[in-house]
Amino acid sequence: MARLEGKVALVTGAASGIGLACVERLAADGALVVGADVQAGPRSRAVRTAKLDVRDEPAVAELVAEIAREHGRLDSVVNAAGVAGGGPVHLLDQTGWDRVLDVNLKGTFLVCKHALAQLLKQAPRDGERGSIVNVASIEGLEGTAGGSAYNASKGGVVLLTKNLAIDYGRSGIRANAVCPGFIETPMLEGVLGSPMLAAVRDEIRHEHKLRRFGRPEEIASVVSFLVSADASFVSGQALAVDGGFLAGRDPHITELMGL
């Protein structure tokens, strides 16, 4: 039997990139998946796709309630909705700051808030009431030049996740964050796709010690593990899935040594 057989999962940011890959992987692993996104996306293996702006609290509450009505419970939540943005703080206008923090951090908070209310109401299954995985970033674990708003939002997601693990663990609810490195997604292309940034892109790729960017499905495989019973004693973690990016800086010295 597939390891998520019979589980009901909600994935936000489901139209593209990591969110879409999570929908596909969780469904392949047996889950009944509801995908949600602010925009329409390609056809996926979600049982249904809902249009959702994660900043809209009444809409978030209604979607969680609909899932509970239609499927009887909610077992897993994957918060993958996110946007890029930042720049030097003295050049960043409030509108830009608010957009990034509202989607990445407040949106994660709102989905968690209403999902947790449902998880607390339902009886445990397989020893737990549910599992939450929030997609953060390596940029929530260390600073990046020009990252400002994005880094602040993802750092907030990491600590929010740890608090969820502390506050709800005794109720049988696990919470973890996945912190991807630079992943080949439409977001990455939008940020680093300009020919003017080719040298920057190459240097960032070099700092991934596997010498490549990640793929969305590589993040989704870790997410599937974290929401499964295989990770039943894993909670409160911010797991870097980054091809070695955070292992330390690599100033090309070993290349000079012939390695």
N, C-alpha and C positions, 0 to 999 in steps of 0.2 A: 504494500500500500504506500502511496506517495506520502511524504512526511507531513504535508499540510492538508491531507484529505479531510473534507468536511468543515474546515475552518473558514470563517468569513472575514475578509480583509478589506480595508479601505485604503486606497493609495491616492494621495493628492499629487498634483503636478504630473498627471498621468498621460498627457498628450504627447510628450516627447522626452528624449534624454533618459536620465536615470529613472524618473517616474514611470515612463512607458516600459522600460526594461524590467522594473519591479513588477508591474502588472503581468507581463509575460512570464516571468520566472515563478511568481507565486501561483499563477494559474497552472503552469506546467507541473508544479509540485503539489497540485491537488486542491488549492484553495478556491473558494468562490470569491471573486474579486470585483469590487465596485471601484471604478476609476473616476476621479474628479479632477477637473481642470477649468481654468478660466476661459480657455479656447478649445475649439474642436480639434481633435487630433486624428491620426490614422486609426483604422480599425485594429482592435486589439482583442485579447482573450478575456477582457473584462465582461462580466455578465451584463453589466450596463455601465454607461458612462454618463456622469452628471456634470452639468455646467456649474462651476462653483468658483467664486472669488473667496479665497480663504480669509480675507479681511472683513467679510460680511457675516457677522455673528448669527443673525437669525437664519441665514441660509445654511451655515454650518450646522446649527442645531437641528434644523429640519432634515438635512441629509442624514445625520446620524440617527435621528428618530425613524426615518424611512427605512434605513437598513435594518434596524431592530424590528420594525413591524413586518417587513417582508421576509426576513431570514431568521428571526427569533433571537439573534444575538450578534455581537461583534467581537471577534477574537484578536484581530491584529490591525494596527494602524501604522501606515508608513507616510510620514510627512516629507514629501519630496518637492513640493511647490517652492519655487524660489526665483529670484531675479538678481542680476548683477548690478553693480553700481558703486561709485566711490569717487576718489580723487583727493587731492590735498584738502585738508579741512577748511582752510581759509578761502578756498575757491568753490566749496560745495554748498549749493543753496539748500534751504530747508526742505523744499519740495522733493529734491533728489534723495536727501537723507530719509525723509519720512516714507517715501515709496519703498526703499529697500528694507527698512526696519519693520514697516507694516506688513509686507508680504512674508519676509523671511522669519521674523521673530514673532510678531503679533499673530500672524496667520498660524504658525505652529502652535502657539499658546491657545488660540481659539479652538483649533481642531482637537488638541489634547484635552482642553477643558470639557468639551461636550462628549468626547469619546470616553473620558474617565467617568463621567456621570453614568453612562451606560454600562461600562465595565463593572462599576461598583454595585449595580443593581442585579447583575446576573450571577448565576451560580457558577462556581469554578468548574472547569473541564480539564481533564488531564493535569490536575494539580494547580491550575492557575486560572485567573479570570481573564487575562489577556496580556498582550505585549505591544509596546509602542517602540517604533524605531524612527528617530528624527534624523533626516539627512542634514548634517552640518558641513564641515569642510576642514581641510588642513589649515585654512585661513581663519578658522575659529580656534586653532591651537597655537598658532604663532602669527606674528604680524607679517604683512606683505606691503611693499612700497605702493602707496596710492590706494590701499585697500579700504581705509577708513570705514565707511558705512557697511560694506559687505563683511569685513572682518568683525566689526562690532556686532552685527546681526548674528553671525555664525558662532561667535564666542558666547553670545547670549543663549543660543540654542543648546550649546554644550552644557552650560551650567543649569539651564532650565531642565534638561534631561536628567542631570544628576539629582536635582531636587525631586523630580518625579519618582526616581528610584527610591529615594529616602522616604518620601511621604506615603507612597502607595505599595511598597514592597510587602508590608505586613498584611495587605489585603489581597495578595496573590497577583500583583500586577508588576511586570517587569518593564523597564525603560532603558533604552540604549541609544547612543548616537553613532552614526557612521560618518567618518570624516574623509571624504574622497580627496585624492590628489586632483590634478588637472585631467579631466575626462573628455573624451571626444564627443561633445554634444553641441547642439545649436548655440547654447550659451557660450561655450568656449570659442566657437567660431566667431560669434558676435563681438567678443572681447579682444581676441588675438588674431583674427582672420585677416586683418589688413596687411598688404605687402610691406607697409612701412614698419610693421612690428615683427617681421620675419626673424630678425636677429634675437629679439626678446623671446619669441616663441621657441627658437632653437635652444636658448640658454635655459629656459624653464624645462623643456624636455630633457636636457642634459642632467638637471638636478633630480629627475626621477631616475634612481639608480639602475632601473631596468632599461633606461634610455628610450622610453616611449611614454606617450600618454596612455591613460587607462581607457577601458571600454565600458559603456553603461552596464553591460551584462556582468562585468566583474564586480561592480558594486551591488547589483541585484542579487548575485549569488550569496554575498555576505548578509544582505538584508534577509533573505529567505532563511538562512541559518539562524539569525538572531530572533526571528519570530517563531521558530520551530521549537519543539521539545528538546532538540539536540542542544539548545542553549538555555536549558531550564534553570541553570545556576549562574547565568550571566545577566547582570543588571548594573546600571549606573556607569557603564563604560562609554568612552569616546574612542572608538576603534578607527585608527587611521588605515585607510586602504589606498595606498599612495605610491606603490612601486618603489618604496624606499626614500621618498622625498624628505621625510623628517628624520632620517637616520643621521643626517649631518651634511654639511656643505662639501662639495667636491670641486676644488679649484683646478682640476685637470692634471694634478701632479702625477698620479699613477699612470696616466697616458704617456707622460714623458719617460716613465720607467718601463714602458713597453707592455703594460697590462691593459 
